[in-house]
Amino acid sequence: MSAIPSFRIGQGIDVHAFGPGDHVMVGGVRVPHTHGVLAHSDGDVALHALCDALLGALALGDIGVHFPPTDDRWKGADSRALLRHCNGLLAARGWQVGNADVTVICERPKIGPHAQAMREAIAGDLGIDVERVSVKATTSERLGFTGRGEGIAAQAVCLLVAA
């Protein structure tokens, strides 16, 4: 058996449809919008994708395994608490986040004006320097469900390093 490397890489993706509301939670930040999202928790696609990346890096399943949508304890849950929980699972196993990179995919709302606040929220929840967190956005050039303004998506990748 080969030696275990001192790093792990994980990736995650999340998608939510828009629904009634006046804001979306993205990257731990309340972003004003003409819609909310349809979700069991607060529907923060950026943090959900990041949680999946963290959990995947250590082969601990996905966010649905740890916070099932069938469990009423997670109804309306703050996704920042979910991220902190996932970070605790990493720490308990001797790992820490080396860096995290999140891409939000939507036509609206505009993410750029909120990206720095998102980076700071994520870094704070992970207990790492903000320089180790990237949040950026892209559109889908008006193609697909995000392009038609029907929802929002996010992808995340992370590097874990042995603590």
C-alpha positions in Angstrom: 0.0 0.0 0.0 1.4 3.4 -0.9 1.8 6.3 1.6 -1.1 8.6 2.1 -0.3 12.0 0.5 -0.3 15.1 2.7 -2.9 16.8 0.6 -6.4 16.0 -0.8 -8.5 17.7 -3.5 -12.3 17.9 -3.6 -14.9 19.4 -5.8 -18.5 20.1 -5.4 -21.5 21.5 -7.3 -24.9 22.8 -6.2 -28.0 24.1 -8.0 -31.2 25.8 -6.8 -34.2 27.0 -8.7 -35.5 30.5 -8.0 -38.8 30.9 -6.1 -40.6 33.6 -4.1 -38.4 35.9 -2.0 -36.5 39.2 -2.1 -32.9 37.9 -1.6 -30.6 34.9 -2.1 -27.9 33.7 0.3 -24.6 33.3 -1.6 -21.3 32.6 0.1 -22.8 33.4 3.5 -23.9 36.9 2.3 -27.5 38.1 1.9 -27.8 39.4 -1.7 -30.9 41.4 -2.6 -32.7 39.9 -5.6 -36.1 39.7 -7.2 -36.4 36.1 -6.1 -35.4 33.7 -3.4 -34.5 30.1 -3.9 -36.4 26.8 -3.4 -34.4 24.9 -0.8 -34.8 23.0 2.4 -32.1 25.1 4.1 -31.2 28.7 3.2 -30.2 27.4 -0.3 -26.7 28.9 -0.4 -25.4 27.3 -3.5 -21.8 28.5 -3.0 -21.5 27.1 0.5 -23.3 23.9 -0.4 -20.9 23.3 -3.3 -18.0 24.1 -0.9 -19.3 21.7 1.7 -19.5 19.0 -0.9 -15.9 19.7 -2.0 -14.6 19.5 1.6 -16.5 16.3 2.3 -15.5 14.8 -1.0 -11.8 15.5 -0.5 -12.0 13.1 2.5 -14.5 10.6 1.0 -17.0 11.5 3.7 -20.0 11.5 1.4 -21.9 14.6 0.4 -23.9 17.3 2.0 -27.1 15.3 1.7 -25.6 12.5 3.8 -24.7 14.8 6.6 -27.7 17.2 6.4 -30.5 15.3 4.7 -33.4 17.3 3.3 -35.8 14.8 4.9 -34.6 15.9 8.4 -36.6 18.9 9.7 -33.6 19.9 11.8 -32.1 21.4 8.7 -35.2 23.3 7.5 -34.2 26.8 6.9 -30.7 26.1 8.2 -27.9 28.7 8.0 -25.4 27.2 5.5 -22.6 28.9 7.4 -23.3 26.5 10.3 -23.1 23.6 7.8 -19.8 24.8 6.5 -18.4 25.2 10.0 -19.6 21.7 10.8 -17.8 20.3 7.7 -14.6 22.2 8.7 -14.8 20.6 12.1 -15.0 17.1 10.5 -11.8 18.0 8.6 -10.0 19.2 11.7 -11.0 16.1 13.7 -9.3 14.0 11.1 -6.1 16.1 11.0 -6.8 18.3 7.9 -7.2 21.9 7.2 -8.2 23.9 4.1 -5.2 25.0 2.0 -7.3 27.0 -0.4 -10.9 27.1 -1.7 -12.1 28.4 -5.0 -15.8 28.9 -5.6 -17.5 29.9 -8.9 -21.1 31.1 -8.9 -23.1 30.7 -12.1 -26.0 33.1 -12.8 -27.2 36.0 -14.9 -28.6 37.8 -11.9 -28.1 38.8 -9.2 -24.7 40.3 -9.8 -22.1 38.5 -7.6 -19.1 40.8 -8.1 -20.1 43.6 -5.7 -20.5 41.0 -2.9 -17.5 38.7 -3.7 -15.2 40.2 -1.1 -17.8 39.9 1.7 -18.3 36.3 0.6 -14.6 35.6 0.7 -14.4 37.1 4.2 -17.4 35.1 5.5 -16.0 31.8 4.1 -12.5 32.5 5.4 -13.9 33.3 8.8 -15.9 30.1 8.9 -13.0 28.0 7.8 -10.5 29.7 10.1 -8.1 30.6 7.3 -6.7 33.8 5.8 -9.0 35.5 3.2 -6.1 35.2 0.7 -6.8 31.5 0.6 -10.4 31.9 -0.6 -11.5 32.8 -4.1 -15.1 33.7 -5.0 -15.9 34.6 -8.6 -18.9 34.6 -10.9 -19.8 33.8 -14.4 -22.9 33.8 -16.6 -23.9 31.0 -18.9 -24.3 33.5 -21.8 -28.1 33.3 -21.4 -28.0 29.5 -22.1 -29.8 26.9 -19.9 -31.7 27.4 -16.7 -29.2 29.9 -15.3 -29.2 31.8 -18.5 -33.0 32.0 -18.6 -32.9 33.3 -15.0 -34.6 30.2 -13.6 -32.0 29.5 -10.9 -28.5 29.7 -9.7 -25.6 27.3 -9.5 -22.1 27.1 -8.0 -19.0 25.0 -8.3 -16.2 24.7 -5.8 -12.8 23.1 -5.5 -10.6 22.8 -2.5 -7.2 21.7 -1.5 -6.8 20.1 2.0 -3.5 19.9 3.6 -2.4 17.8 6.6 -2.6 19.9 9.8 
